[in-house]
Protein backbone atom coordinates (compact mmCIF):
# COMPACT_ATOMS: atom_id res chain seq x y z
CA UNK A 1 0.00 0.00 0.00
CA UNK A 2 2.42 1.14 -0.98
CA UNK A 3 1.08 3.17 -4.21
CA UNK A 4 0.70 7.20 -4.44
CA UNK A 5 -2.64 8.82 -3.94
CA UNK A 6 -4.51 8.98 -7.18
CA UNK A 7 -5.69 12.43 -6.15
CA UNK A 8 -2.09 13.64 -5.89
CA UNK A 9 -1.07 12.14 -9.20
CA UNK A 10 -4.00 13.87 -10.89
CA UNK A 11 -2.93 17.36 -9.81
CA UNK A 12 -1.93 18.07 -13.42
CA UNK A 13 -4.23 16.87 -16.19
CA UNK A 14 -3.06 13.93 -18.26
CA UNK A 15 -1.46 15.07 -21.51
CA UNK A 16 -1.62 11.83 -23.41
CA UNK A 17 0.94 11.76 -26.21
CA UNK A 18 3.73 13.86 -24.65
CA UNK A 19 5.41 10.94 -22.87
CA UNK A 20 8.87 9.69 -23.77
CA UNK A 21 10.58 6.34 -23.09
CA UNK A 22 12.06 7.97 -19.99
CA UNK A 23 8.58 8.66 -18.60
CA UNK A 24 7.44 5.12 -19.39
CA UNK A 25 10.53 3.69 -17.69
CA UNK A 26 9.82 5.82 -14.62
CA UNK A 27 6.21 4.61 -14.50
CA UNK A 28 7.21 0.95 -14.74
CA UNK A 29 10.06 1.33 -12.23
CA UNK A 30 7.65 2.97 -9.79
CA UNK A 31 5.31 -0.02 -9.95
CA UNK A 32 8.22 -2.44 -9.51
CA UNK A 33 9.38 -0.55 -6.41
CA UNK A 34 5.86 -0.51 -4.96
CA UNK A 35 5.36 -4.22 -5.66
CA UNK A 36 8.36 -5.06 -3.45
CA UNK A 37 6.70 -3.44 -0.42
CA UNK A 38 4.78 -6.53 0.81
CA UNK A 39 7.95 -8.65 0.67
CA UNK A 40 9.89 -6.10 2.75
CA UNK A 41 7.05 -5.92 5.30
CA UNK A 42 7.35 -9.68 5.82
CA UNK A 43 11.12 -9.45 6.18
CA UNK A 44 10.93 -6.77 8.89
CA UNK A 45 11.48 -8.04 12.45
CA UNK A 46 9.00 -5.51 13.87
CA UNK A 47 5.25 -5.92 13.82
CA UNK A 48 3.51 -5.21 10.48
CA UNK A 49 1.96 -1.92 11.64
CA UNK A 50 5.25 -0.84 13.23
CA UNK A 51 6.92 -1.51 9.87
CA UNK A 52 4.44 0.91 8.31
CA UNK A 53 5.30 3.48 10.98
CA UNK A 54 9.00 3.27 10.17
CA UNK A 55 8.29 3.38 6.44
CA UNK A 56 6.68 6.79 6.95
CA UNK A 57 9.00 8.08 9.67
CA UNK A 58 12.18 7.32 7.73
CA UNK A 59 10.81 8.94 4.58
CA UNK A 60 9.31 12.04 6.22
CA UNK A 61 12.55 14.13 6.40
CA UNK A 62 13.06 13.67 2.65
CA UNK A 63 9.42 14.53 1.88
CA UNK A 64 9.66 17.63 4.09
CA UNK A 65 12.82 18.76 2.31
CA UNK A 66 11.13 18.33 -1.08
CA UNK A 67 8.06 20.22 0.17
CA UNK A 68 10.24 23.15 1.24
CA UNK A 69 11.47 23.46 -2.34
CA UNK A 70 7.93 24.09 -3.59
CA UNK A 71 6.67 27.69 -3.96
CA UNK A 72 5.36 29.30 -0.78
CA UNK A 73 1.83 29.44 -2.20
CA UNK A 74 1.88 25.66 -2.56
CA UNK A 75 2.97 25.20 1.07
CA UNK A 76 0.39 27.50 2.65
CA UNK A 77 -1.17 26.14 5.85
CA UNK A 78 -4.74 27.20 5.14
CA UNK A 79 -7.20 25.96 7.75
CA UNK A 80 -9.38 24.07 5.29
CA UNK A 81 -6.63 22.31 3.38
CA UNK A 82 -4.71 21.60 6.60
CA UNK A 83 -7.76 19.84 8.05
CA UNK A 84 -8.12 17.84 4.83
CA UNK A 85 -4.46 16.80 4.88
CA UNK A 86 -4.58 15.77 8.54
CA UNK A 87 -7.83 13.87 8.02
CA UNK A 88 -6.35 12.22 4.95
CA UNK A 89 -3.29 11.24 6.95
CA UNK A 90 -5.49 9.52 9.54
CA UNK A 91 -7.25 7.51 6.84
CA UNK A 92 -3.90 6.69 5.22
CA UNK A 93 -2.64 5.36 8.56
CA UNK A 94 -5.73 3.14 8.80
CA UNK A 95 -5.18 2.02 5.22
CA UNK A 96 -1.52 1.19 5.78
CA UNK A 97 -2.18 -0.58 9.10
CA UNK A 98 -4.92 -2.79 7.64
CA UNK A 99 -2.86 -3.56 4.54
CA UNK A 100 0.29 -4.52 6.47
CA UNK A 101 -1.71 -6.82 8.75
CA UNK A 102 -3.28 -8.42 5.67
CA UNK A 103 0.12 -8.87 3.99
CA UNK A 104 1.19 -11.27 6.74
CA UNK A 105 -1.97 -13.37 6.40
CA UNK A 106 -2.53 -13.82 2.65
CA UNK A 107 -0.62 -14.26 -0.59
CA UNK A 108 1.43 -11.31 -1.75
CA UNK A 109 -0.44 -11.17 -5.07
CA UNK A 110 -3.81 -10.98 -3.27
CA UNK A 111 -2.47 -8.29 -0.96
CA UNK A 112 -1.30 -6.20 -3.91
CA UNK A 113 -4.61 -6.45 -5.77
CA UNK A 114 -6.95 -5.89 -2.83
CA UNK A 115 -4.77 -3.11 -1.47
CA UNK A 116 -5.19 -1.26 -4.78
CA UNK A 117 -8.98 -1.68 -4.82
CA UNK A 118 -9.55 1.96 -3.88
CA UNK A 119 -10.12 2.90 -7.55
CA UNK A 120 -13.13 0.60 -7.85
CA UNK A 121 -14.47 1.68 -4.45
CA UNK A 122 -14.21 5.37 -5.39
CA UNK A 123 -15.99 4.71 -8.69
CA UNK A 124 -18.84 2.93 -6.88
CA UNK A 125 -19.01 5.73 -4.31
CA UNK A 126 -19.19 8.29 -7.13
CA UNK A 127 -22.15 6.47 -8.67
CA UNK A 128 -24.01 6.53 -5.35
CA UNK A 129 -23.39 10.22 -4.70
CA UNK A 130 -24.08 11.27 -8.32
CA UNK A 131 -27.41 9.41 -8.31
CA UNK A 132 -27.14 8.57 -11.98
CA UNK A 133 -27.34 5.45 -14.10
CA UNK A 134 -23.91 3.80 -14.33
CA UNK A 135 -22.21 3.61 -17.72
CA UNK A 136 -21.39 0.28 -19.33
CA UNK A 137 -17.68 0.53 -18.46
CA UNK A 138 -18.53 1.19 -14.81
CA UNK A 139 -20.91 -1.76 -14.64
CA UNK A 140 -18.29 -3.99 -16.26
CA UNK A 141 -15.64 -2.84 -13.78
CA UNK A 142 -17.86 -3.50 -10.76
CA UNK A 143 -18.92 -6.92 -12.08
CA UNK A 144 -15.31 -7.91 -12.81
CA UNK A 145 -14.21 -6.70 -9.38
CA UNK A 146 -16.88 -8.70 -7.58
CA UNK A 147 -16.20 -11.86 -9.62
CA UNK A 148 -12.43 -11.57 -9.22
CA UNK A 149 -12.68 -10.90 -5.49
CA UNK A 150 -15.00 -13.89 -5.04
CA UNK A 151 -12.58 -16.23 -6.85
CA UNK A 152 -9.54 -15.00 -4.90
CA UNK A 153 -11.32 -15.16 -1.55
CA UNK A 154 -12.67 -18.61 -2.36
CA UNK A 155 -9.15 -19.80 -3.09
CA UNK A 156 -7.91 -18.27 0.16
CA UNK A 157 -10.65 -19.99 2.15
CA UNK A 158 -9.61 -23.35 0.68
CA UNK A 159 -6.07 -22.75 2.00
CA UNK A 160 -7.03 -21.54 5.47
CA UNK A 161 -9.35 -19.24 7.36
CA UNK A 162 -6.37 -16.96 8.09
CA UNK A 163 -5.80 -16.37 4.36
CA UNK A 164 -9.41 -15.22 3.96
CA UNK A 165 -9.00 -12.86 6.92
CA UNK A 166 -5.89 -11.48 5.22
CA UNK A 167 -7.85 -10.81 2.03
CA UNK A 168 -10.51 -8.97 4.03
CA UNK A 169 -7.90 -6.82 5.79
CA UNK A 170 -6.39 -5.85 2.42
CA UNK A 171 -9.85 -5.08 1.05
CA UNK A 172 -10.50 -2.94 4.13
CA UNK A 173 -7.24 -1.13 3.34
CA UNK A 174 -8.57 -0.29 -0.12
CA UNK A 175 -11.73 1.10 1.52
CA UNK A 176 -9.69 3.35 3.81
CA UNK A 177 -7.51 4.42 0.89
CA UNK A 178 -10.59 5.56 -1.02
CA UNK A 179 -11.54 7.86 1.85
CA UNK A 180 -7.94 9.09 2.00
CA UNK A 181 -8.23 10.21 -1.62
CA UNK A 182 -11.63 11.83 -1.03
CA UNK A 183 -10.23 13.79 1.93
CA UNK A 184 -7.42 15.18 -0.22
CA UNK A 185 -9.56 16.19 -3.20
CA UNK A 186 -9.60 19.89 -2.30
CA UNK A 187 -6.01 20.10 -1.08
CA UNK A 188 -4.58 18.51 -4.21
CA UNK A 189 -5.89 21.36 -6.42
CA UNK A 190 -4.33 24.14 -4.34
CA UNK A 191 -1.08 22.79 -2.93
CA UNK A 192 2.11 21.16 -4.13
CA UNK A 193 2.23 17.39 -4.21
CA UNK A 194 5.07 17.04 -1.72
CA UNK A 195 3.47 19.58 0.64
CA UNK A 196 0.35 17.43 0.75
CA UNK A 197 2.38 14.24 1.15
CA UNK A 198 4.58 15.63 3.92
CA UNK A 199 1.69 16.89 6.10
CA UNK A 200 -0.49 13.80 5.58
CA UNK A 201 2.50 11.55 6.32
CA UNK A 202 3.24 13.45 9.56
CA UNK A 203 -0.42 13.12 10.57
CA UNK A 204 -0.27 9.36 9.94
CA UNK A 205 2.66 8.71 12.28
CA UNK A 206 0.97 9.02 15.71
CA UNK A 207 -1.97 6.93 14.49
CA UNK A 208 0.34 4.20 13.23
CA UNK A 209 2.29 4.17 16.47
CA UNK A 210 -0.90 4.03 18.53
CA UNK A 211 -2.24 1.06 16.55
CA UNK A 212 1.09 -0.77 16.81
CA UNK A 213 1.19 -0.26 20.60
CA UNK A 214 -2.43 -1.39 21.02
CA UNK A 215 -1.59 -4.57 19.09
CA UNK A 216 1.43 -5.16 21.33
CA UNK A 217 3.82 -5.26 18.39
CA UNK A 218 7.61 -5.02 18.73
CA UNK A 219 8.50 -1.48 17.66
CA UNK A 220 12.29 -1.22 17.52
CA UNK A 221 13.93 -3.48 14.93
CA UNK A 222 17.17 -5.37 15.38
CA UNK A 223 17.80 -5.20 11.63
CA UNK A 224 17.01 -1.87 9.98
CA UNK A 225 17.71 -3.09 6.44
CA UNK A 226 14.14 -4.15 5.45
CA UNK A 227 12.67 -0.96 6.91
CA UNK A 228 15.17 1.28 5.15
CA UNK A 229 14.42 -0.60 1.95
CA UNK A 230 10.68 -0.20 2.53
CA UNK A 231 10.93 3.56 3.12
CA UNK A 232 13.22 3.98 0.12
CA UNK A 233 11.39 1.75 -2.37
CA UNK A 234 7.74 2.34 -1.44
CA UNK A 235 7.64 5.84 0.00
CA UNK A 236 10.41 7.62 -1.91
CA UNK A 237 11.25 5.81 -5.16
CA UNK A 238 7.78 4.40 -5.86
CA UNK A 239 5.83 7.52 -5.06
CA UNK A 240 8.51 9.87 -6.34
CA UNK A 241 8.69 8.24 -9.77
CA UNK A 242 4.92 8.08 -10.00
CA UNK A 243 4.59 11.77 -9.18
CA UNK A 244 7.20 12.45 -11.86
CA UNK A 245 5.60 10.29 -14.55
CA UNK A 246 1.83 10.18 -14.07
CA UNK A 247 1.10 13.62 -15.48
CA UNK A 248 2.22 12.40 -18.91
CA UNK A 249 -0.19 9.45 -19.21
CA UNK A 250 -3.90 8.83 -19.54
CA UNK A 251 -5.71 7.05 -16.66
CA UNK A 252 -5.99 3.89 -18.80
CA UNK A 253 -2.21 3.65 -19.23
CA UNK A 254 -1.78 4.28 -15.51
CA UNK A 255 -4.24 1.48 -14.74
CA UNK A 256 -2.50 -0.93 -17.09
CA UNK A 257 0.89 -0.12 -15.58
CA UNK A 258 -0.55 -0.78 -12.14
CA UNK A 259 -1.29 -4.34 -13.26
CA UNK A 260 2.44 -5.09 -13.13
CA UNK A 261 2.30 -4.90 -9.32
CA UNK A 262 0.34 -8.12 -8.63
CA UNK A 263 2.41 -10.00 -11.21
CA UNK A 264 5.65 -8.96 -9.52
CA UNK A 265 4.22 -9.63 -6.06
CA UNK A 266 3.09 -13.09 -7.16
CA UNK A 267 6.60 -13.83 -8.48
CA UNK A 268 8.21 -12.67 -5.23
CA UNK A 269 5.71 -14.69 -3.21
CA UNK A 270 6.54 -17.80 -5.22
CA UNK A 271 10.33 -17.35 -5.07
CA UNK A 272 10.61 -16.21 -1.45
CA UNK A 273 7.72 -17.99 0.27
CA UNK A 274 6.69 -20.83 -2.04
CA UNK A 275 3.27 -19.31 -2.70
CA UNK A 276 1.62 -20.91 -5.74
CA UNK A 277 -1.38 -19.81 -7.78
CA UNK A 278 -4.14 -22.08 -9.04
CA UNK A 279 -5.98 -21.55 -12.29
CA UNK A 280 -8.89 -19.94 -10.44
CA UNK A 281 -6.46 -17.65 -8.62
CA UNK A 282 -5.06 -16.47 -11.96
CA UNK A 283 -8.57 -15.93 -13.35
CA UNK A 284 -9.54 -13.96 -10.25
CA UNK A 285 -6.39 -11.83 -10.56
CA UNK A 286 -7.13 -11.10 -14.22
CA UNK A 287 -10.73 -10.09 -13.46
CA UNK A 288 -9.82 -7.86 -10.51
CA UNK A 289 -6.89 -6.32 -12.37
CA UNK A 290 -9.16 -5.61 -15.35
CA UNK A 291 -11.62 -3.94 -12.98
CA UNK A 292 -8.86 -1.65 -11.70
CA UNK A 293 -7.83 -0.76 -15.26
CA UNK A 294 -11.44 -0.01 -16.25
CA UNK A 295 -11.93 2.11 -13.13
CA UNK A 296 -8.81 4.10 -14.04
CA UNK A 297 -10.00 4.43 -17.63
CA UNK A 298 -13.27 5.92 -16.38
CA UNK A 299 -11.48 8.35 -14.08
CA UNK A 300 -12.24 11.97 -14.75
CA UNK A 301 -11.16 15.16 -13.01
N, C-alpha and C positions, 0 to 999 in steps of 0.2 A: 502496500500500500504505500505502496512505495511509488506511484505515478503522480504529475503536477496537477493542480486544480485546473479543470477544464475552463473555469471562469477566468483564471489568470492567463491561460494560453490564448484566450480569445480576446485579450485586450485590444489587439490590432486585428482588423478584419483580414480574413484569408485572401491572398492575392493570386492564388491559382498557379499560373504558368511561370512565375518569376523565380522558381527554385532552381538550384544548381546541384550537381552531384555532391558538393560539400554540404548543402542543406539536407539532402537525403541521407548522407552518411551520418550526420549529426542526429537525425531523427531515429535511425536504426540503432545507433550506438546508445542513445538514451534508453530505448526499450530493452536493449541487452543489459544495461546497467541496472535498470529497475527490476528486471526478471531475476537477477541474482539476489535480491533482497531477502526472499523467504529462506534461501539456503543459508545466508549469513545469520539470520535470526536463529535458526536451529543450531548453528555452530557456537553461538554466544553462550558463555557459562553463567549469565545472569538469567533472571526470569524473562519471559517473552515481552511483557509490558515494560520492564526495566530496560530491555534492549531498545525498545522504541524511544524511551526517554533519552538514552545516550545518543541515539541516532540524531535526535533533534538538538540536544544540548551541544554536541560536538560540532554540529554544522552551524549553529546560531551565530557565532562570531563572524564567520565568513559571510553569512547572509546579511548581517548588520553592516559589515564593511561595504558590501555591494549596494545596500540601500542608501548609505551615506553618499555614494557617488551619483545618485539620482538627483534631478533638480529639486530645489526646496519645495516647489509647488506639489511635487509628487510625494513628498514625505510629510505633508501637513497632517497634524494630529487633530483633525476636525472631530467633533463629538460624535457625529453620526457614523462616519466611516470607522472611527476608532472602536465604537461599540460593535460594529459589524465584524471587524477583524478579530476582536477578542472573542465574540460569540462563535465566529468561524473556527478559531483556534480550539475552543472547547469541543466543538463537534469533530474537529480533526483528531484531537486526542482520543475521543471515544472511538472514532474510526480506526485509528492505528492500534489502540489497545485490543479491540475486538479482532482485528485482522491478525495480529501477532499471536493471540491465543489460538485462533483457528489454524494458523500455519503449523503449530505443533501437533495438531490433531487430525489433519487430513493430508491428502496428497498435495504436493507443491503446485501441480497444474490446476487442481480445483481451487486452491487458495488464490492463485493469480487471476483466474476467471471470475470467481465470485467477488473478490476484492475490487474488481474493476466494474462491477455491475451498476455503479452509480449512474452511468449514462442512460441505461434502460429505466431505472427508477425515476430519474428526473423527467424523462420523456412521458412516462405514465402520470407523474404528478402534474406535468404541464397540461395533459389532456383533461385531468379532473378540474383544475383551476380554470382552464379556458372554456369549459362547458361546451365543447364542440364535438362534432363527429370525427373520429380518428381517420387519418388518411391510410391508404393501403399499406404504405411502407411502415407506418407505425404499428398497425395491426400485425403485420408480418414479423416485426421485431419483437413484439410482446409474445406472440405465439411461439416463436423460435426460442426466446428466453425461457419461457415456462417449460417447453419440451426438453430443452437442453438441461435445465436445472433438475428436472425430474429424473432424467437418465443418470446424471452425475450423482445425485443424492441416492438414487436406488442402488447404484454401484457401491457407494460408500457404506450403505446400510448392510449390504451383503458381506463387506469386509468386517465391520464392527460398528457398534453403536457410537463409539468415540469418533469414528471418521464422519458419521452423519452430523454429530455435534460440531465438529470442526467446520463442515460445510456451512452450517447455520451461523456460526460465528463470523465466517468470512462474508456471508450474505448480509448479516447485520452491519458489518463494516461498510459495505457498499451503500446501505441505507443511511448510515451516519455521514458518509462522504457526500451523498447527494445534498444533505442539509448544509454541509460545509460549503458547498458551491453556492447554494441559494443564499447563504448568509453573506457571501462575498460579492454578490452580483453588483451592488451599488459601489463598493469600494474599488472594484477592478476597473471601473470606467473613469475614476478620478485620480487614482494613485499609481505610482510605479509598481511594477511586478515584485521587485525585491523588497520594497517597503511593505507591501501587503504580506509577503511571505515571512519577513522578519518579525513583524508584530504578531501574526497569527501563530508562528512557531513559538515565540516567547509565551504566549497565552496558553499554549498546549502543555508546556513543561510542568507546571504545578499539578495539573490534572493527571498527567501521566504518572508522576511520582506518587500522587495520592492513591491511584488505582493499584500501582505496584505494591505499595505498602499494605493496603487493605488485603491484597492477595497473599501477603507474606512472602513475596519473591525475594531472592538474593539480589541486591542492588549493585554492589561493587564487584566488578569482574576481576578474576585473576589474570586473564588473558585479554588485553585490549584489542588484539588484532581484528577479530570479527566485527567489533563495534566500530572501530575506525574505518574498516572496509564498508560497513553498512552506511555510516554517515557520508563517506566519500562517494560511494556508488549510487545510493538511492537519493540522498538529500541534495548533493552538490552536482555530481556529474549527470545523473538521470534528469533531475529537474532543470539544471542549468542548460543542458543541451536541448531539452524540450522547449524551454522558454526561448532559446535562440532560434530554433528551427520551425516551430509550429505556425508562426505568422506567415510562412511561405506556402502553406499547403491547405487544401480544402479539408473539411471535416471527414469526408470519405477516406481520403488518403491517411489521415491521422488514425481513423478507426482501423484501417487495414494494417497499418504499422503496429498498432497496439496488439494485433493478433500474434505477433512474434513472441510476446511475453509468455503466454501459456505453453507455447512449443518449447521455448528455452527452459522454462521451469520444469516441464515434464522431463526433458533430457537430463537436467541436473538431478531431479528426483530419482530417475532410473540409475544414473551413474553413482550418485553418492549414497542413496538410501535403498536401492533395489526396488523402487516403486514401479509397478508395471501397469499398463493400461489395457483394458479389454476393448473389444470392438464397440460395445455400447458406450464405454467411456469416451472413445474417440468421436463417436457420433454426437454424444452430448456436448463435447468440447466444440465441435464444428457448429452445432446449432447455437450454442450460447455465444460463441465468438462472432457468428454471423449477426446475431441480435445486437451485439455491441457495435459492429460496423454499421448496421442499418440505423441505429440510434444516432451515431455520429454523423451519418449522411443526412439525417433529418434535422440536425442541429442548425439553428438559426439564431442570430444575434437578437 
